[in-house]
Amino acid sequence: MLDKTAPHNQTRATGPLAGFRIVEFAGIGPGPFACMLLADMGAEVVTLDRVGARKTMKSVAGRGRKVIELDLKDKAVIAEVLELLAGADALIEGFRPGVMERLGLGPDVVLARNPKLVYGRMTGWGQEGPLAHAAGHDINYISITGALAAIGPKERPVPPLNLVGDFGGGALYLVVGVLAALLEASKSGKGQVVDTAMCDGAASLLAMFFDLTAMGRWTEGRERNFLDGGAHFYGVYECACGNFISIGSIEPQFYALLRQHADLSDPAFEAQMDPRAWPALKEKLVAVFKSKTREQWCAIMEGTDICFAPVLTMSEAPKHAHMAARGVFVERHGVTQPAPAPRFSRTPSTIREPEVAEIGALVNTWKAGR
């Protein structure tokens, strides 16, 4: 089982990963977010950044780190980095394939120094394949998986922010992969490379939809299915005030409650699962929901089994009663941000303050703690 002693610094970290040491090569997007999760869960994360980077200590995705500025083009610095990695449990980097190898920090070199190290690699296209060395962004990675084509109105696909590629298919799969490899290394004593590609992860997230397709319950094309905005009982509706609400009344008992609370007595609504009836029923619901404000609909539906929620903005969400009661958002240095997730009953995650570190001193600390 995963088991590490407490970190050997003055501030004892909490969280299930307390005592694990992770070296992050600074990047953008999914890599830093993955390291934020690991740091929140107690890992000692050290970020190696370029000289003069001037990282803001208020960064949400950068919270909880030790930050070291250095020049990776300096061979003497590379030697120090290898010393640091000799005492690490995991490494996370998000460069294009081949960059770490050219720096003299590729898996073969690093694992020769530290055979138990987990070497986490984060890219869009993966370490090999025709597109491996091409530039890209989230929108491109989810495009080739089939995910983007399924999201949005009939007229055109709509990018779901960069949640599906960067963070869902990238960062979360990187964290799962690194943790799985750490668990295996605790048994075998051997590390390995974790090749995390956003296109791989985004494709994996589509597993249920490939299942539905195989069962004949999913049709290609937007707004033609019960989860893509095609069904009247699963979607977003504008209210009289210009704000929006969401409903997801899929199950018959929830749909019955929707009809009851929205006063949908029209017999036409009995054809819930008939796709041919959906466009007309959706138009009827458009008129119904525009008859009241979002606040009024919340008073009628929120907390019932209709499967209802108001569509809130990022500034509104922290003020919602449920989110506030659970402490889903916190404020740090005047910046509102998500609290650590998930929650642990015995080893709670915490947000620790970032700090500037010096590589030589840290190497000595890690050596002393072995």
C-alpha positions as CSV (number, residue, x, y, z in Angstrom):
1,M,0.0,0.0,0.0
2,L,1.0,3.6,-0.4
3,D,2.8,4.7,2.7
4,K,5.3,7.6,3.2
5,T,6.6,9.2,6.3
6,A,5.9,12.9,7.0
7,P,7.9,15.4,5.0
8,H,11.1,16.6,6.7
9,N,10.3,20.3,6.8
10,Q,9.1,22.5,9.6
11,T,5.5,22.6,8.5
12,R,3.9,19.2,8.5
13,A,1.7,18.7,5.5
14,T,-1.7,17.1,5.8
15,G,-3.5,15.0,3.3
16,P,-3.1,11.4,2.0
17,L,0.0,12.2,0.0
18,A,1.9,13.8,2.8
19,G,5.6,12.7,2.5
20,F,5.5,12.2,-1.2
21,R,8.0,14.4,-3.2
22,I,7.1,15.5,-6.7
23,V,9.2,17.7,-9.0
24,E,7.2,19.7,-11.5
25,F,8.8,21.3,-14.6
26,A,6.8,24.5,-15.0
27,G,4.3,24.6,-17.8
28,I,0.7,25.8,-18.4
29,G,-2.7,24.3,-18.2
30,P,-3.1,20.7,-17.2
31,G,0.3,20.1,-15.7
32,P,0.0,22.8,-13.1
33,F,-3.6,21.9,-12.4
34,A,-2.6,18.3,-11.8
35,C,0.2,19.4,-9.4
36,M,-2.3,21.7,-7.6
37,L,-4.4,18.6,-6.9
38,L,-1.4,16.6,-5.7
39,A,-0.2,19.5,-3.5
40,D,-3.6,20.0,-2.0
41,M,-3.6,16.3,-1.1
42,G,-0.3,16.8,0.8
43,A,2.5,16.0,-1.6
44,E,5.6,18.2,-1.4
45,V,5.6,19.7,-4.9
46,V,8.7,21.6,-6.1
47,T,8.2,23.6,-9.3
48,L,11.3,24.2,-11.4
49,D,10.8,27.4,-13.3
50,R,12.9,29.7,-15.6
51,V,14.9,32.5,-14.1
52,G,12.8,35.7,-13.9
53,A,9.5,33.9,-14.2
54,R,8.2,35.8,-11.1
55,K,5.4,33.4,-10.3
56,T,2.5,35.1,-8.5
57,M,2.0,33.7,-5.0
58,K,-1.7,34.3,-5.5
59,S,-2.0,31.8,-8.3
60,V,-4.8,29.2,-7.9
61,A,-3.3,26.4,-10.0
62,G,0.1,27.3,-8.6
63,R,-0.8,27.0,-4.9
64,G,1.0,24.9,-2.4
65,R,4.4,24.7,-4.2
66,K,8.1,25.3,-3.5
67,V,9.3,27.3,-6.4
68,I,12.9,27.2,-7.7
69,E,14.1,29.5,-10.5
70,L,16.9,28.1,-12.6
71,D,18.4,27.9,-16.1
72,L,18.0,24.4,-17.5
73,K,20.5,25.3,-20.3
74,D,23.3,25.3,-17.7
75,K,24.9,21.9,-17.4
76,A,25.8,22.5,-13.8
77,V,22.1,23.2,-13.0
78,I,21.1,19.9,-14.8
79,A,23.5,18.1,-12.5
80,E,21.7,19.7,-9.5
81,V,18.3,18.8,-10.9
82,L,19.4,15.2,-11.3
83,E,20.5,15.2,-7.6
84,L,17.1,16.6,-6.7
85,L,15.3,13.9,-8.8
86,A,17.3,11.2,-7.0
87,G,15.3,11.9,-3.9
88,A,11.9,12.4,-5.6
89,D,9.0,10.0,-5.9
90,A,7.6,11.5,-9.1
91,L,8.4,13.9,-11.9
92,I,5.8,15.8,-14.0
93,E,6.6,17.6,-17.2
94,G,4.6,18.9,-20.1
95,F,7.1,19.7,-22.8
96,R,6.8,18.5,-26.4
97,P,8.3,15.0,-27.0
98,G,12.1,15.1,-27.0
99,V,12.6,18.3,-25.0
100,M,13.5,16.6,-21.7
101,E,15.8,14.2,-23.6
102,R,17.7,17.1,-25.2
103,L,18.1,18.7,-21.7
104,G,19.7,15.5,-20.5
105,L,16.7,14.7,-18.3
106,G,14.9,12.0,-20.3
107,P,13.5,8.9,-18.6
108,D,16.5,6.7,-19.3
109,V,18.9,9.1,-17.6
110,V,16.6,9.9,-14.7
111,L,15.4,6.4,-14.0
112,A,19.0,5.2,-14.0
113,R,19.6,7.5,-11.1
114,N,16.4,6.8,-9.3
115,P,14.8,3.5,-10.5
116,K,11.7,4.0,-8.3
117,L,10.8,7.3,-9.8
118,V,7.4,7.8,-11.6
119,Y,8.0,9.9,-14.7
120,G,4.7,11.7,-15.6
121,R,4.5,13.2,-19.1
122,M,1.7,15.5,-20.2
123,T,1.1,16.3,-23.8
124,G,-1.8,16.9,-26.2
125,W,-1.0,14.3,-28.8
126,G,1.1,11.8,-26.8
127,Q,4.8,10.8,-27.1
128,E,4.4,9.2,-30.5
129,G,2.2,9.3,-33.6
130,P,2.0,11.5,-36.7
131,L,1.0,14.6,-34.7
132,A,3.2,14.1,-31.7
133,H,5.5,17.0,-32.5
134,A,2.8,19.4,-33.8
135,A,1.5,22.3,-31.7
136,G,-2.1,22.1,-30.5
137,H,-4.6,23.2,-27.9
138,D,-7.5,21.6,-26.1
139,I,-9.9,22.4,-28.9
140,N,-7.8,20.4,-31.3
141,Y,-7.3,17.4,-29.0
142,I,-11.0,17.0,-28.4
143,S,-11.8,17.5,-32.1
144,I,-10.1,14.3,-33.2
145,T,-11.7,12.2,-30.5
146,G,-15.3,12.8,-31.5
147,A,-16.1,14.8,-28.4
148,L,-16.3,18.3,-29.8
149,A,-18.5,17.1,-32.7
150,A,-21.1,16.0,-30.2
151,I,-21.3,19.2,-28.1
152,G,-23.3,22.3,-29.0
153,P,-26.4,23.2,-31.0
154,K,-27.3,21.8,-34.4
155,E,-25.6,24.6,-36.2
156,R,-22.1,24.1,-35.0
157,P,-19.9,22.5,-32.3
158,V,-19.2,24.7,-29.3
159,P,-15.9,24.3,-27.3
160,P,-16.8,23.3,-23.6
161,L,-14.2,25.7,-22.3
162,N,-11.0,23.6,-22.0
163,L,-12.5,21.3,-19.4
164,V,-12.7,18.1,-21.6
165,G,-9.2,18.1,-23.0
166,D,-6.8,20.0,-20.7
167,F,-8.4,19.2,-17.4
168,G,-10.7,16.2,-17.8
169,G,-8.8,14.2,-20.3
170,G,-5.4,15.6,-19.4
171,A,-4.8,16.6,-15.8
172,L,-7.1,14.1,-14.1
173,Y,-5.8,11.2,-16.1
174,L,-2.2,12.4,-15.3
175,V,-3.1,12.4,-11.6
176,V,-4.7,8.9,-11.8
177,G,-1.8,7.5,-13.8
178,V,0.9,9.0,-11.4
179,L,-0.9,7.7,-8.3
180,A,-1.4,4.2,-9.9
181,A,2.3,4.1,-10.8
182,L,3.3,5.2,-7.3
183,L,1.1,2.5,-5.8
184,E,2.7,-0.1,-8.1
185,A,6.2,1.2,-7.4
186,S,5.6,0.8,-3.7
187,K,5.2,-3.0,-4.4
188,S,7.8,-3.5,-7.1
189,G,10.4,-1.0,-6.2
190,K,10.4,0.1,-9.9
191,G,9.2,3.3,-11.5
192,Q,7.9,3.9,-15.0
193,V,6.9,6.5,-17.5
194,V,3.2,7.6,-17.5
195,D,2.4,8.9,-21.0
196,T,-0.7,11.1,-20.6
197,A,-2.1,12.5,-23.8
198,M,-5.2,14.8,-23.8
199,C,-6.5,13.1,-26.9
200,D,-6.3,9.7,-25.1
201,G,-8.1,10.9,-22.0
202,A,-10.8,12.8,-23.9
203,A,-11.4,9.6,-25.9
204,S,-11.6,7.6,-22.7
205,L,-14.2,10.0,-21.3
206,L,-16.5,9.1,-24.3
207,A,-16.7,5.5,-23.1
208,M,-20.4,5.7,-22.1
209,F,-21.3,7.3,-25.5
210,F,-19.6,4.4,-27.4
211,D,-21.7,2.1,-25.2
212,L,-24.9,4.0,-26.1
213,T,-24.0,3.9,-29.8
214,A,-23.4,0.2,-29.6
215,M,-26.8,-0.3,-28.0
216,G,-28.5,1.8,-30.7
217,R,-29.4,4.6,-28.2
218,W,-27.1,7.3,-29.6
219,T,-27.3,9.1,-33.0
220,E,-24.4,11.1,-34.4
221,G,-25.3,14.8,-34.7
222,R,-26.0,17.4,-32.1
223,E,-29.4,18.0,-30.4
224,R,-30.6,14.5,-31.5
225,N,-30.1,12.7,-28.3
226,F,-31.4,12.8,-24.7
227,L,-28.1,14.2,-23.2
228,D,-27.0,16.6,-25.9
229,G,-29.8,19.1,-25.8
230,G,-32.1,17.2,-28.1
231,A,-34.6,16.2,-25.4
232,H,-37.0,18.7,-23.9
233,F,-36.5,17.2,-20.4
234,Y,-32.7,17.6,-20.3
235,G,-31.5,21.1,-21.1
236,V,-31.2,24.8,-20.3
237,Y,-34.1,27.3,-20.5
238,E,-34.2,31.0,-20.3
239,C,-36.3,32.7,-17.6
240,A,-38.3,35.9,-17.6
241,C,-35.4,37.8,-16.1
242,G,-32.9,36.7,-18.8
243,N,-31.1,34.2,-16.5
244,F,-31.2,30.5,-17.1
245,I,-32.2,27.3,-15.3
246,S,-31.3,23.6,-16.0
247,I,-33.4,20.5,-15.8
248,G,-32.4,16.9,-16.1
249,S,-35.7,15.0,-15.6
250,I,-34.7,11.8,-17.3
251,E,-36.3,9.1,-15.1
252,P,-40.1,8.8,-15.3
253,Q,-40.6,9.7,-11.6
254,F,-38.5,12.8,-12.0
255,Y,-40.3,13.8,-15.2
256,A,-43.7,13.4,-13.4
257,L,-42.5,15.8,-10.8
258,L,-41.4,18.3,-13.5
259,R,-44.9,18.1,-15.1
260,Q,-46.5,18.6,-11.7
261,H,-44.4,21.6,-10.6
262,A,-44.4,23.3,-14.0
263,D,-48.1,22.6,-14.5
264,L,-47.5,20.6,-17.7
265,S,-51.0,19.1,-18.0
266,D,-50.9,19.0,-21.8
267,P,-51.3,15.3,-22.9
268,A,-48.5,15.9,-25.4
269,F,-46.0,15.7,-22.6
270,E,-46.8,12.1,-22.1
271,A,-44.6,11.3,-25.1
272,Q,-41.4,11.8,-23.0
273,M,-39.2,9.4,-24.8
274,D,-40.4,9.9,-28.4
275,P,-37.6,11.9,-30.2
276,R,-40.2,13.0,-32.8
277,A,-42.1,14.9,-30.1
278,W,-39.1,16.6,-28.6
279,P,-38.9,19.7,-30.8
280,A,-42.5,20.7,-30.2
281,L,-42.3,19.9,-26.5
282,K,-39.1,21.9,-26.2
283,E,-40.9,24.9,-27.7
284,K,-43.7,24.5,-25.2
285,L,-41.2,24.5,-22.3
286,V,-39.5,27.5,-23.6
287,A,-42.7,29.4,-23.2
288,V,-43.4,27.9,-19.8
289,F,-40.0,28.8,-18.3
290,K,-40.1,32.3,-19.7
291,S,-43.2,33.0,-17.7
292,K,-41.3,33.3,-14.4
293,T,-38.0,34.5,-13.2
294,R,-35.1,32.3,-12.2
295,E,-35.7,33.2,-8.6
296,Q,-39.3,32.1,-8.8
297,W,-38.4,28.8,-10.5
298,C,-35.9,28.2,-7.8
299,A,-38.6,28.7,-5.1
300,I,-40.8,26.2,-6.9
301,M,-38.3,23.5,-8.0
302,E,-35.0,23.7,-6.1
303,G,-34.5,20.9,-3.6
304,T,-37.1,18.6,-5.3
305,D,-36.3,15.4,-7.2
306,I,-37.0,17.2,-10.5
307,C,-33.3,17.4,-11.0
308,F,-33.2,21.1,-11.2
309,A,-30.6,23.8,-10.7
310,P,-30.1,27.5,-11.6
311,V,-27.4,28.2,-14.1
312,L,-25.0,30.4,-12.1
313,T,-22.0,32.4,-13.1
314,M,-18.6,32.0,-11.5
315,S,-19.2,35.0,-9.4
316,E,-22.7,33.8,-8.3
317,A,-21.7,30.2,-7.5
318,P,-19.8,30.8,-4.3
319,K,-22.9,32.6,-2.8
320,H,-25.3,29.7,-3.5
321,A,-26.6,28.3,-0.2
322,H,-25.5,24.7,-1.0
323,M,-22.0,25.7,-2.2
324,A,-21.5,28.0,0.8
325,A,-22.7,25.4,3.3
326,R,-20.2,22.9,2.0
327,G,-17.4,25.4,1.7
328,V,-16.8,24.5,-2.0
329,F,-15.1,27.9,-2.6
330,V,-12.6,29.6,-0.3
331,E,-10.8,33.0,-0.4
332,R,-7.1,33.2,-0.3
333,H,-5.1,36.5,-0.7
334,G,-8.3,38.1,-1.8
335,V,-8.8,35.6,-4.6
336,T,-11.9,33.4,-4.6
337,Q,-11.1,29.8,-5.7
338,P,-12.2,26.2,-5.4
339,A,-11.4,24.5,-2.2
340,P,-9.4,21.2,-2.3
341,A,-11.4,18.2,-3.7
342,P,-12.1,15.4,-3.0
343,R,-12.5,15.3,0.8
344,F,-10.8,12.9,3.1
345,S,-12.2,12.0,6.5
346,R,-9.0,11.2,8.3
347,T,-6.2,13.0,6.3
348,P,-7.9,16.2,5.1
349,S,-6.4,18.2,2.2
350,T,-5.3,21.7,2.8
351,I,-4.1,24.7,0.8
352,R,-0.6,25.5,1.8
353,E,1.3,28.7,1.1
354,P,3.8,28.6,-1.8
355,E,7.4,29.5,-1.0
356,V,10.6,30.3,-2.8
357,A,13.3,27.6,-2.4
358,E,16.9,27.1,-3.3
359,I,17.8,23.8,-5.1
360,G,21.0,23.1,-3.1
361,A,19.4,23.4,0.2
362,L,16.4,21.3,-0.9
363,V,18.7,18.5,-2.2
364,N,20.4,18.4,1.2
365,T,17.1,18.3,3.0
366,W,15.8,15.4,0.9
367,K,19.1,13.5,1.3
368,A,18.9,13.9,5.0
369,G,15.4,12.6,5.1
370,R,16.0,9.4,3.2
